[in-house]
């Protein structure tokens, strides 16, 4: 597996791959001053000709950065499910997605491509999680929730059953979501309210 990125999220991915006894062939990063991690080869800026048959995972958590870099990726994408995560066997997992330590994904849910379900986050039954969604550590997604593409669900947030969140939204940490929200909302509070519009910086 190849990792594109070398920050904190990349460290977690490398740790997850090691827990799965999977080899990390190298790390791409556009910063030439990156210090290699754990003797893993630093490959420089992304190039499709380097290990072209290996799978790659985006190693950063910021959605805007992920969207921008994904447009230039030519490698096939892998997936990571940490061995401590509990994922029902019925759940389809999109390419490029990662489910990290202690996370739970229940029966009937669908996880789109390039999704991050971060440490100890929980996705209950029959949820629909769109492409490039980042569910931050400790967030709780109750049953039957739909989260649109490119949305951040902040750490420790709670989404009550059956609600719909649009695409390109930002849910601030610790928010309690009790109603539907359309595309492009900045959402915060308990109960959460729309406090503005939001657009990822790509």
N, CA, C and O of each residue as an XYZ file, in Angstrom:
808
protein
N       0.845     -1.187      0.000
C       0.000      0.000      0.000
C       0.885      1.243      0.000
O       1.955      1.255      0.609
N       0.431      2.279     -0.684
C       1.087      3.578     -0.710
C       0.212      4.589      0.029
O      -1.016      4.512     -0.018
N       0.856      5.533      0.708
C       0.144      6.600      1.400
C       0.525      7.921      0.749
O       1.707      8.196      0.545
N      -0.477      8.745      0.419
C      -0.223     10.086     -0.104
C      -0.504     11.072      1.027
O      -1.656     11.380      1.330
N       0.572     11.561      1.644
C       0.475     12.459      2.779
C       1.316     11.930      3.920
O       1.555     10.727      4.020
N       1.772     12.840      4.790
C       2.694     12.417      5.840
C       2.399     13.042      7.191
O       3.255     13.012      8.075
N       1.225     13.603      7.376
C       0.876     14.235      8.638
C       0.335     13.246      9.661
O       0.578     12.042      9.576
N      -0.404     13.779     10.630
C      -0.918     12.947     11.704
C      -1.865     11.858     11.242
O      -1.802     10.732     11.734
N      -2.754     12.184     10.290
C      -3.685     11.174      9.792
C      -2.934     10.046      9.091
O      -3.299      8.877      9.211
N      -1.885     10.408      8.362
C      -1.071      9.385      7.696
C      -0.439      8.441      8.711
O      -0.356      7.237      8.471
N       0.007      8.980      9.847
C       0.568      8.135     10.892
C      -0.443      7.098     11.370
O      -0.100      5.938     11.593
N      -1.695      7.530     11.524
C      -2.750      6.603     11.959
C      -2.977      5.525     10.905
O      -3.177      4.358     11.241
N      -2.948      5.912      9.633
C      -3.126      4.931      8.565
C      -1.988      3.917      8.558
O      -2.215      2.717      8.406
N      -0.763      4.408      8.723
C       0.382      3.501      8.757
C       0.250      2.531      9.923
O       0.502      1.336      9.770
N      -0.145      3.039     11.092
C      -0.358      2.176     12.248
C      -1.434      1.131     11.972
O      -1.294     -0.027     12.368
N      -2.505      1.535     11.296
C      -3.589      0.605     10.970
C      -3.114     -0.481     10.013
O      -3.447     -1.653     10.183
N      -2.337     -0.089      9.007
C      -1.813     -1.081      8.068
C      -0.869     -2.056      8.760
O      -0.875     -3.250      8.462
N      -0.070     -1.554      9.670
C       0.816     -2.443     10.414
C       0.023     -3.409     11.279
O       0.400     -4.574     11.414
N      -1.083     -2.933     11.871
C      -1.935     -3.819     12.665
C      -2.565     -4.911     11.812
O      -2.900     -5.985     12.311
N      -2.724     -4.630     10.517
C      -3.267     -5.606      9.567
C      -2.176     -6.454      8.922
O      -2.454     -7.274      8.048
N      -0.928     -6.251      9.360
C       0.231     -6.948      8.784
C       0.368     -6.693      7.282
O       0.742     -7.576      6.510
N       0.052     -5.448      6.896
C       0.179     -5.044      5.498
C       1.406     -4.158      5.334
O       1.712     -3.347      6.208
N       2.097     -4.310      4.233
C       3.313     -3.564      3.963
C       2.988     -2.172      3.424
O       2.105     -2.004      2.583
N       3.730     -1.170      3.932
C       3.642      0.184      3.403
C       4.852      0.405      2.504
O       5.979      0.496      2.991
N       4.624      0.493      1.192
C       5.721      0.570      0.233
C       6.393      1.929      0.203
O       7.568      2.035     -0.151
N       5.652      2.981      0.573
C       6.233      4.308      0.549
C       5.180      5.375      0.776
O       3.978      5.110      0.769
N       5.675      6.600      0.979
C       4.825      7.748      1.251
C       5.120      8.844      0.234
O       6.268      9.254      0.063
N       4.072      9.312     -0.438
C       4.168     10.501     -1.287
C       3.859     11.741     -0.451
O       3.025     11.698      0.454
N       4.532     12.836     -0.761
C       4.159     14.122     -0.176
C       4.783     15.211     -1.032
O       5.913     15.073     -1.501
N       4.041     16.297     -1.233
C       4.530     17.379     -2.070
C       5.526     18.286     -1.342
O       6.148     19.146     -1.966
N       5.680     18.100     -0.026
C       6.658     18.838      0.749
C       7.998     18.090      0.693
O       8.096     16.980      1.216
N       9.033     18.674      0.069
C      10.308     17.948     -0.073
C      11.073     17.774      1.232
O      12.073     17.058      1.272
N      10.613     18.424      2.303
C      11.330     18.373      3.574
C      10.722     17.368      4.552
O      11.022     17.395      5.746
N       9.876     16.492      4.045
C       9.252     15.488      4.902
C      10.317     14.593      5.518
O      11.254     14.160      4.847
N      10.155     14.326      6.807
C      11.029     13.378      7.501
C      10.379     11.997      7.428
O       9.256     11.836      7.905
N      11.042     11.001      6.853
C      10.443      9.664      6.727
C      10.026      9.092      8.083
O      10.679      9.324      9.100
N       8.931      8.345      8.071
C       8.402      7.750      9.284
C       8.738      6.266      9.342
O       8.495      5.534      8.382
N       9.291      5.825     10.452
C       9.501      4.399     10.711
C      10.242      3.702      9.564
O       9.942      2.559      9.221
N      11.197      4.399      8.988
C      11.996      3.846      7.895
C      11.177      3.499      6.657
O      11.610      2.701      5.825
N      10.017      4.087      6.539
C       9.202      3.898      5.332
C       9.738      4.835      4.252
O       9.929      6.019      4.531
N       9.986      4.363      3.042
C      10.582      5.206      2.003
C       9.742      6.439      1.682
O       8.525      6.350      1.518
N      10.409      7.590      1.595
C       9.765      8.813      1.133
C       9.943      8.897     -0.370
O      11.069      8.883     -0.866
N       8.832      8.986     -1.106
C       8.842      8.888     -2.561
C       8.769     10.239     -3.256
O       8.761     10.291     -4.486
N       8.714     11.332     -2.503
C       8.602     12.648     -3.106
C       7.168     12.942     -3.532
O       6.223     12.314     -3.055
N       7.025     13.906     -4.436
C       5.693     14.263     -4.934
C       5.052     13.075     -5.663
O       5.733     12.197     -6.192
N       3.733     13.087     -5.666
C       3.019     11.983     -6.305
C       3.408     11.842     -7.773
O       3.512     12.830     -8.499
N       3.620     10.601     -8.196
C       3.889     10.296     -9.603
C       3.257      8.946     -9.926
O       3.521      7.961     -9.236
N       2.424      8.888    -10.969
C       1.725      7.635    -11.275
C       2.646      6.503    -11.708
O       2.238      5.341    -11.697
N       3.882      6.820    -12.091
C       4.798      5.781    -12.536
C       5.548      5.084    -11.419
O       6.263      4.115    -11.673
N       5.400      5.557    -10.181
C       6.076      4.931     -9.046
C       5.170      3.844     -8.463
O       4.047      4.120     -8.041
N       5.667      2.616     -8.447
C       4.867      1.470     -7.971
C       3.455      1.508     -8.572
O       2.474      1.541     -7.829
N       3.341      1.505     -9.894
C       2.039      1.739    -10.522
C       0.988      0.676    -10.220
O      -0.205      0.943    -10.361
N       1.399     -0.517     -9.809
C       0.420     -1.563     -9.529
C      -0.003     -1.608     -8.061
O      -0.876     -2.395     -7.695
N       0.606     -0.776     -7.222
C       0.251     -0.754     -5.798
C      -0.990      0.107     -5.584
O      -1.276      1.018     -6.360
N      -1.712     -0.199     -4.524
C      -2.877      0.590     -4.142
C      -2.434      1.793     -3.322
O      -1.378      1.771     -2.689
N      -3.253      2.851     -3.339
C      -2.918      4.072     -2.620
C      -4.088      4.487     -1.730
O      -5.248      4.206     -2.029
N      -3.755      5.160     -0.633
C      -4.741      5.757      0.271
C      -4.335      7.208      0.505
O      -3.154      7.496      0.700
N      -5.303      8.125      0.486
C      -5.033      9.522      0.807
C      -4.787      9.646      2.303
O      -5.593      9.182      3.109
N      -3.669     10.275      2.674
C      -3.248     10.310      4.057
C      -3.457     11.636      4.745
O      -2.639     12.039      5.573
N      -4.545     12.329      4.418
C      -4.860     13.578      5.110
C      -6.359     13.612      5.397
O      -7.154     13.015      4.671
N      -6.733     14.316      6.464
C      -8.135     14.329      6.863
C      -8.946     15.466      6.284
O     -10.173     15.376      6.233
N      -8.294     16.542      5.842
C      -9.015     17.705      5.341
C      -9.717     17.371      4.027
O      -9.084     16.912      3.076
N     -11.017     17.603      3.983
C     -11.810     17.193      2.821
C     -11.403     17.967      1.571
O     -11.266     17.371      0.502
N     -11.207     19.280      1.679
C     -10.833     20.063      0.513
C      -9.531     19.585     -0.100
O      -9.423     19.473     -1.321
N      -8.535     19.300      0.740
C      -7.266     18.784      0.244
C      -7.444     17.433     -0.415
O      -6.856     17.166     -1.462
N      -8.241     16.592      0.184
C      -8.491     15.254     -0.378
C      -9.143     15.359     -1.760
O      -8.761     14.646     -2.688
N     -10.116     16.243     -1.887
C     -10.785     16.421     -3.175
C      -9.807     16.906     -4.242
O      -9.823     16.427     -5.375
N      -8.959     17.859     -3.870
C      -8.006     18.412     -4.832
C      -6.997     17.366     -5.282
O      -6.737     17.230     -6.477
N      -6.427     16.626     -4.335
C      -5.400     15.664     -4.689
C      -5.977     14.454     -5.416
O      -5.325     13.888     -6.294
N      -7.179     14.060     -5.059
C      -7.775     12.876     -5.682
C      -7.948     13.061     -7.184
O      -7.921     12.089     -7.938
N      -8.126     14.301     -7.617
C      -8.325     14.557     -9.047
C      -7.111     14.146     -9.871
O      -7.242     13.865    -11.063
N      -5.923     14.106     -9.249
C      -4.716     13.761     -9.997
C      -4.201     12.356     -9.776
O      -3.177     11.977    -10.345
N      -4.889     11.574     -8.961
C      -4.420     10.217     -8.647
C      -4.718      9.272     -9.815
O      -5.822      9.267    -10.360
N      -3.714      8.476    -10.185
C      -3.900      7.472    -11.236
C      -3.762      6.046    -10.706
O      -4.147      5.100    -11.392
N      -3.222      5.875     -9.504
C      -3.197      4.557     -8.887
C      -4.623      4.136     -8.518
O      -5.499      4.978     -8.319
N      -4.836      2.838     -8.431
C      -6.082      2.330     -7.866
C      -6.066      2.560     -6.356
O      -5.006      2.585     -5.730
N      -7.250      2.726     -5.786
C      -7.359      2.983     -4.355
C      -7.553      1.691     -3.574
O      -8.203      0.751     -4.033
N      -6.974      1.673     -2.387
C      -7.208      0.580     -1.460
C      -8.267      0.952     -0.436
O      -8.955      1.964     -0.575
N      -8.390      0.127      0.587
C      -9.284      0.359      1.714
C      -8.551     -0.067      2.980
O      -7.668     -0.923      2.934
N      -8.917      0.526      4.100
C      -8.362      0.115      5.381
C      -9.498     -0.032      6.382
O     -10.297      0.887      6.562
N      -9.569     -1.181      7.027
C     -10.471     -1.394      8.157
C      -9.612     -1.922      9.301
O      -9.141     -3.059      9.261
N      -9.414     -1.099     10.308
C      -8.573     -1.512     11.432
C      -9.165     -2.755     12.097
O     -10.387     -2.876     12.189
N      -8.327     -3.674     12.558
C      -8.857     -4.909     13.140
C      -9.711     -4.708     14.383
O     -10.481     -5.596     14.749
N      -9.590     -3.552     15.043
C     -10.439     -3.288     16.205
C     -11.799     -2.702     15.835
O     -12.682     -2.607     16.687
N     -11.977     -2.311     14.581
C     -13.269     -1.785     14.129
C     -14.273     -2.914     13.987
O     -13.907     -4.045     13.665
N     -15.543     -2.603     14.228
C     -16.625     -3.577     14.096
C     -17.508     -3.142     12.931
O     -18.267     -2.179     13.042
N     -17.404     -3.856     11.820
C     -18.131     -3.507     10.608
C     -18.953     -4.712     10.187
O     -18.405     -5.789      9.952
N     -20.263     -4.539     10.090
C     -21.115     -5.654      9.693
C     -20.724     -6.157      8.302
O     -20.364     -5.375      7.422
N     -20.801     -7.452      8.127
C     -20.363     -8.061      6.861
C     -21.204     -7.610      5.683
O     -20.777     -7.750      4.537
N     -22.391     -7.071      5.936
C     -23.267     -6.635      4.846
C     -22.891     -5.271      4.286
O     -23.424     -4.869      3.252
N     -21.990     -4.554      4.938
C     -21.734     -3.148      4.600
C     -20.760     -3.034      3.436
O     -19.623     -3.493      3.545
N     -21.181     -2.426      2.313
C     -20.226     -2.142      1.231
C     -19.388     -0.917      1.582
O     -19.893      0.081      2.095
N     -18.095     -1.024      1.292
C     -17.154      0.043      1.623
C     -16.518      0.552      0.341
O     -15.881     -0.210     -0.387
N     -16.690      1.839      0.064
C     -16.176      2.415     -1.160
C     -14.665      2.457     -1.206
O     -14.005      2.488     -0.167
N     -14.119      2.458     -2.410
C     -12.669      2.503     -2.582
C     -12.089      3.780     -1.979
O     -12.677      4.857     -2.079
N     -10.929      3.635     -1.355
C     -10.264      4.764     -0.729
C     -10.742      5.070      0.672
O     -10.213      5.977      1.315
N     -11.731      4.338      1.164
C     -12.297      4.621      2.477
C     -11.520      3.911      3.575
O     -10.901      2.870      3.354
N     -11.571      4.508      4.776
C     -10.875      3.941      5.923
C     -11.788      3.968      7.138
O     -12.519      4.931      7.370
N     -11.727      2.882      7.909
C     -12.474      2.768      9.153
C     -11.444      2.486     10.236
O     -10.765      1.459     10.204
N     -11.328      3.395     11.192
C     -10.183      3.388     12.089
C     -10.510      2.775     13.453
O     -11.596      2.237     13.663
N      -9.550      2.868     14.369
C      -9.590      2.135     15.618
C     -10.895      2.351     16.391
O     -11.296      3.485     16.651
N     -11.541      1.253     16.749
C     -12.709      1.296     17.603
C     -13.988      1.781     16.968
O     -14.994      1.932     17.661
N     -13.985      2.034     15.667
C     -15.199      2.502     14.994
C     -16.191      1.354     14.817
O     -15.808      0.184     14.815
N     -17.469      1.704     14.669
C     -18.535      0.721     14.492
C     -19.384      1.144     13.303
O     -19.753      2.313     13.183
N     -19.696      0.191     12.416
C     -20.624      0.428     11.307
C     -21.611     -0.728     11.291
O     -21.220     -1.886     11.146
N     -22.883     -0.411     11.438
C     -23.901     -1.435     11.609
C     -24.564     -1.861     10.289
O     -24.377     -1.244      9.240
N     -25.332     -2.924     10.393
C     -25.977     -3.590      9.262
C     -26.826     -2.609      8.443
O     -27.467     -1.714      8.995
N     -26.818     -2.791      7.135
C     -27.669     -2.011      6.244
C     -27.098     -0.682      5.824
O     -27.683     -0.003      4.980
N     -25.974     -0.289      6.388
C     -25.365      0.993      6.005
C     -24.566      0.851      4.716
O     -24.121     -0.240      4.359
N     -24.393      1.972      4.029
C     -23.598      2.030      2.806
C     -22.570      3.139      2.970
O     -22.917      4.287      3.247
N     -21.301      2.785      2.798
C     -20.205      3.741      2.955
C     -19.624      4.023      1.581
O     -19.132      3.114      0.914
N     -19.677      5.276      1.156
C     -19.218      5.651     -0.172
C     -17.703      5.683     -0.289
O     -16.999      5.364      0.669
N     -17.196      6.065     -1.456
C     -15.742      6.132     -1.668
C     -15.109      7.284     -0.897
O     -15.733      8.323     -0.679
N     -13.855      7.081     -0.486
C     -13.023      8.109      0.141
C     -13.592      8.626      1.463
O     -13.351      9.774      1.837
N     -14.335      7.795      2.159
C     -14.900      8.161      3.455
C     -13.884      7.867      4.557
O     -13.161      6.873      4.488
N     -13.827      8.729      5.568
C     -13.076      8.461      6.796
C     -14.084      8.284      7.928
O     -14.857      9.195      8.226
N     -14.072      7.121      8.549
C     -14.813      6.916      9.793
C     -13.748      6.805     10.868
O     -13.096      5.772     11.022
N     -13.589      7.878     11.599
C     -12.415      8.043     12.443
C     -12.580      7.328     13.790
O     -13.582      6.658     14.037
N     -11.580      7.489     14.642
C     -11.448      6.734     15.883
C     -12.717      6.786     16.737
O     -13.193      7.860     17.105
N     -13.253      5.603     17.043
C     -14.407      5.412     17.928
C     -15.668      6.129     17.449
O     -16.571      6.379     18.247
N     -15.743      6.458     16.180
C     -17.000      6.959     15.617
C     -17.960      5.793     15.417
O     -17.537      4.647     15.264
N     -19.257      6.094     15.421
C     -20.277      5.048     15.318
C     -21.296      5.411     14.247
O     -21.854      6.508     14.243
N     -21.528      4.461     13.335
C     -22.545      4.622     12.283
C     -23.547      3.487     12.468
O     -23.209      2.320     12.271
N     -24.765      3.822     12.844
C     -25.738      2.781     13.147
C     -26.393      2.261     11.864
O     -25.961      2.588     10.758
N     -27.427      1.457     12.026
C     -28.023      0.706     10.911
C     -28.609      1.619      9.836
O     -29.123      2.699     10.126
N     -28.518      1.159      8.593
C     -29.227      1.741      7.448
C     -28.858      3.201      7.169
O     -29.697      3.978      6.713
N     -27.629      3.564      7.438
C     -27.174      4.917      7.105
C     -26.589      4.955      5.702
O     -26.146      3.934      5.175
N     -26.591      6.133      5.105
C     -25.996      6.357      3.791
C     -24.954      7.457      3.941
O     -25.286      8.610      4.215
N     -23.689      7.087      3.759
C     -22.594      8.026      3.950
C     -21.961      8.295      2.590
O     -21.408      7.386      1.970
N     -22.039      9.542      2.122
C     -21.613      9.890      0.777
C     -20.103     10.008      0.625
O     -19.359      9.962      1.605
N     -19.669     10.160     -0.614
C     -18.247     10.219     -0.957
C     -17.538     11.361     -0.227
O     -18.088     12.453     -0.078
N     -16.314     11.093      0.226
C     -15.426     12.066      0.854
C     -15.952     12.613      2.182
O     -15.446     13.622      2.674
N     -16.943     11.976      2.757
C     -17.392     12.379      4.094
C     -16.311     12.023      5.110
O     -15.668     10.979      5.001
N     -16.114     12.891      6.090
C     -15.219     12.613      7.219
C     -16.052     12.642      8.491
O     -16.561     13.687      8.894
N     -16.180     11.479      9.113
C     -16.862     11.371     10.399
C     -15.766     11.360     11.464
O     -15.052     10.370     11.622
N     -15.643     12.454     12.179
C     -14.513     12.675     13.076
C     -14.626     11.829     14.349
O     -15.678     11.250     14.620
N     -13.539     11.757     15.130
C     -13.524     10.879     16.301
C     -14.706     11.096     17.243
O     -15.072     12.225     17.569
N     -15.290      9.976     17.666
C     -16.341     10.002     18.666
C     -17.699     10.447     18.193
O     -18.626     10.509     19.000
N     -17.866     10.760     16.922
C     -19.181     11.161     16.416
C     -20.128      9.966     16.420
O     -19.704      8.827     16.223
N     -21.412     10.234     16.645
C     -22.439      9.190     16.689
C     -23.487      9.490     15.630
O     -24.181     10.506     15.685
N     -23.589      8.577     14.655
C     -24.587      8.690     13.586
C     -25.659      7.643     13.871
O     -25.404      6.446     13.734
N     -26.842      8.073     14.262
C     -27.899      7.129     14.610
C     -28.527      6.520     13.353
O     -28.187      6.898     12.232
N     -29.434      5.587     13.553
C     -29.965      4.794     12.451
C     -30.704      5.600     11.402
O     -31.394      6.571     11.713
N     -30.548      5.179     10.143
C     -31.307      5.751      9.039
C     -30.913      7.147      8.631
O     -31.686      7.837      7.966
N     -29.726      7.583      9.013
C     -29.253      8.935      8.680
C     -28.576      8.926      7.311
O     -27.920      7.953      6.941
N     -28.738     10.006      6.571
C     -28.044     10.199      5.305
C     -27.137     11.420      5.423
O     -27.583     12.501      5.810
N     -25.850     11.236      5.083
C     -24.892     12.340      5.105
C     -24.368     12.528      3.681
O     -23.789     11.608      3.104
N     -24.571     13.719      3.116
C     -24.199     13.980      1.738
C     -22.704     14.099      1.540
O     -21.950     14.291      2.494
N     -22.286     13.983      0.296
C     -20.869     13.994     -0.070
C     -20.151     15.234      0.445
O     -20.733     16.314      0.544
N     -18.866     15.053      0.772
C     -17.945     16.142      1.124
C     -18.328     16.859      2.421
O     -17.985     18.026      2.609
N     -19.029     16.171      3.303
C     -19.456     16.775      4.565
C     -18.565     16.314      5.706
O     -18.195     15.142      5.777
N     -18.221     17.234      6.598
C     -17.498     16.912      7.818
C     -18.491     16.825      8.970
O     -19.260     17.755      9.215
N     -18.465     15.693      9.675
C     -19.238     15.529     10.907
C     -18.234     15.650     12.048
O     -17.432     14.742     12.267
N     -18.271     16.757     12.769
C     -17.237     17.085     13.743
C     -17.175     16.128     14.915
O     -18.129     15.404     15.201
N     -16.041     16.136     15.585
C     -15.794     15.224     16.702
C     -16.863     15.347     17.771
O     -17.237     16.449     18.172
N     -17.354     14.194     18.229
C     -18.323     14.164     19.310
C     -19.718     14.612     18.944
O     -20.567     14.729     19.828
N     -19.989     14.867     17.678
C     -21.334     15.265     17.257
C     -22.294     14.084     17.331
O     -21.881     12.925     17.271
N     -23.567     14.392     17.460
C     -24.619     13.371     17.476
C     -25.653     13.737     16.422
O     -26.165     14.856     16.407
N     -25.959     12.786     15.539
C     -27.011     12.957     14.536
C     -28.130     12.002     14.891
O     -27.926     10.788     14.875
N     -29.321     12.521     15.217
C     -30.434     11.694     15.678
C     -31.010     10.888     14.513
O     -30.748     11.206     13.354
N     -31.794      9.842     14.813
C     -32.245      8.938     13.746
C     -33.013      9.629     12.624
O     -33.814     10.537     12.850
N     -32.738      9.166     11.411
C     -33.564      9.476     10.253
C     -33.350     10.820      9.599
O     -34.064     11.143      8.650
N     -32.401     11.624     10.056
C     -32.255     12.955      9.460
C     -31.421     12.897      8.187
O     -30.763     11.897      7.898
N     -31.466     13.992      7.434
C     -30.746     14.109      6.172
C     -29.862     15.348      6.221
O     -30.329     16.455      6.490
N     -28.571     15.139      5.954
C     -27.622     16.244      5.876
C     -27.164     16.352      4.428
O     -26.817     15.342      3.814
N     -27.158     17.550      3.879
C     -26.801     17.739      2.482
C     -25.318     17.603      2.215
O     -24.539     17.271      3.108
N     -24.941     17.860      0.988
C     -23.539     17.816      0.580
C     -22.814     19.094      1.002
O     -23.421     20.144      1.218
N     -21.466     18.959      1.112
C     -20.602     20.117      1.359
C     -20.979     20.898      2.611
O     -20.967     22.129      2.623
N     -21.314     20.155      3.667
C     -21.649     20.786      4.940
C     -20.502     20.650      5.934
O     -19.634     19.791      5.776
N     -20.502     21.492      6.949
C     -19.540     21.442      8.044
C     -20.327     21.431      9.340
O     -21.017     22.398      9.664
N     -20.224     20.330     10.085
C     -20.887     20.212     11.376
C     -19.822     20.384     12.452
O     -18.906     19.568     12.553
N     -19.933     21.424     13.248
C     -18.928     21.722     14.261
C     -18.908     20.653     15.346
O     -19.912     19.988     15.602
N     -17.753     20.500     15.977
C     -17.582     19.505     17.026
C     -18.606     19.692     18.140
O     -18.913     20.813     18.545
N     -19.128     18.563     18.626
C     -20.051     18.587     19.749
C     -21.467     18.996     19.421
O     -22.275     19.166     20.334
N     -21.799     19.159     18.163
C     -23.156     19.560     17.784
C     -24.136     18.397     17.929
O     -23.762     17.234     17.781
N     -25.380     18.724     18.216
C     -26.450     17.729     18.276
C     -27.453     18.081     17.184
O     -28.137     19.102     17.256
N     -27.529     17.217     16.170
C     -28.314     17.504     14.967
C     -29.674     16.835     15.098
O     -29.767     15.608     15.142
N     -30.735     17.648     15.160
C     -32.092     17.133     15.368
C     -33.029     17.446     14.211
O     -34.227     17.172     14.290
N     -32.487     18.022     13.128
C     -33.312     18.343     11.964
C     -32.474     18.210     10.700
O     -31.245     18.170     10.755
N     -33.157     18.142      9.561
C     -32.474     18.086      8.276
C     -31.815     19.428      7.952
O     -32.265     20.487      8.389
N     -30.725     19.345      7.164
C     -30.069     20.549      6.663
C     -29.757     20.355      5.185
O     -29.398     19.253      4.771
N     -29.890     21.426      4.370
C     -29.590     21.314      2.934
C     -28.095     21.414      2.665
O     -27.286     21.469      3.591
N     -27.742     21.436      1.382
C     -26.344     21.533      0.974
C     -25.704     22.832      1.470
O     -26.376     23.851      1.634
N     -24.380     22.772      1.704
C     -23.585     23.959      1.918
C     -23.803     24.692      3.222
O     -23.638     25.911      3.279
N     -24.176     23.969      4.284
C     -24.449     24.621      5.568
C     -23.271     24.518      6.531
O     -22.596     23.491      6.594
N     -23.035     25.586      7.273
C     -22.178     25.547      8.453
C     -23.125     25.399      9.642
O     -23.992     26.243      9.869
N     -22.946     24.304     10.402
C     -23.926     23.884     11.403
C     -23.226     23.785     12.750
O     -22.125     23.243     12.851
N     -23.887     24.322     13.801
C     -23.268     24.283     15.126
C     -24.346     24.380     16.203
O     -25.381     25.017     16.011
N     -24.078     23.726     17.356
C     -24.894     23.950     18.534
C     -25.658     22.734     19.009
O     -25.591     21.660     18.412
N     -26.392     22.927     20.108
C     -27.240     21.893     20.707
C     -28.507     22.539     21.234
O     -28.484     23.162     22.296
N     -29.630     22.402     20.505
C     -29.732     21.751     19.194
C     -29.059     22.599     18.123
O     -29.009     23.825     18.228
N     -28.545     21.938     17.096
C     -27.757     22.622     16.077
C     -28.621     23.507     15.197
O     -29.780     23.210     14.909
N     -28.003     24.615     14.779
C     -28.635     25.540     13.849
C     -27.664     25.863     12.723
O     -26.449     25.728     12.868
N     -28.217     26.286     11.618
C     -27.382     26.782     10.513
C     -26.900     28.177     10.865
O     -27.700     29.086     11.086
N     -25.571     28.341     10.916
C     -25.034     29.652     11.274
C     -24.375     30.344     10.093
O     -23.866     31.457     10.224
N     -24.383     29.689      8.945
C     -23.807     30.292      7.763
C     -23.702     29.275      6.642
O     -24.160     28.139      6.761
N     -23.081     29.713      5.543
C     -22.837     28.812      4.432
C     -21.402     28.279      4.521
O     -20.566     28.819      5.246
N     -21.141     27.221      3.776
C     -19.823     26.611      3.845
C     -19.394     26.128      2.465
O     -20.195     25.608      1.688
N     -18.100     26.315      2.182
C     -17.512     25.816      0.950
C     -16.099     25.360      1.244
O     -15.311     26.120      1.807
N     -15.762     24.129      0.874
C     -14.416     23.640      1.101
C     -13.412     24.427      0.270
O     -13.678     24.771     -0.881
N     -12.258     24.708      0.864
C     -11.166     25.327      0.138
C     -10.385     24.243     -0.589
O      -9.698     23.441      0.043
N     -10.486     24.216     -1.919
C      -9.850     23.163     -2.719
C      -8.641     23.734     -3.436
O      -7.959     23.015     -4.166
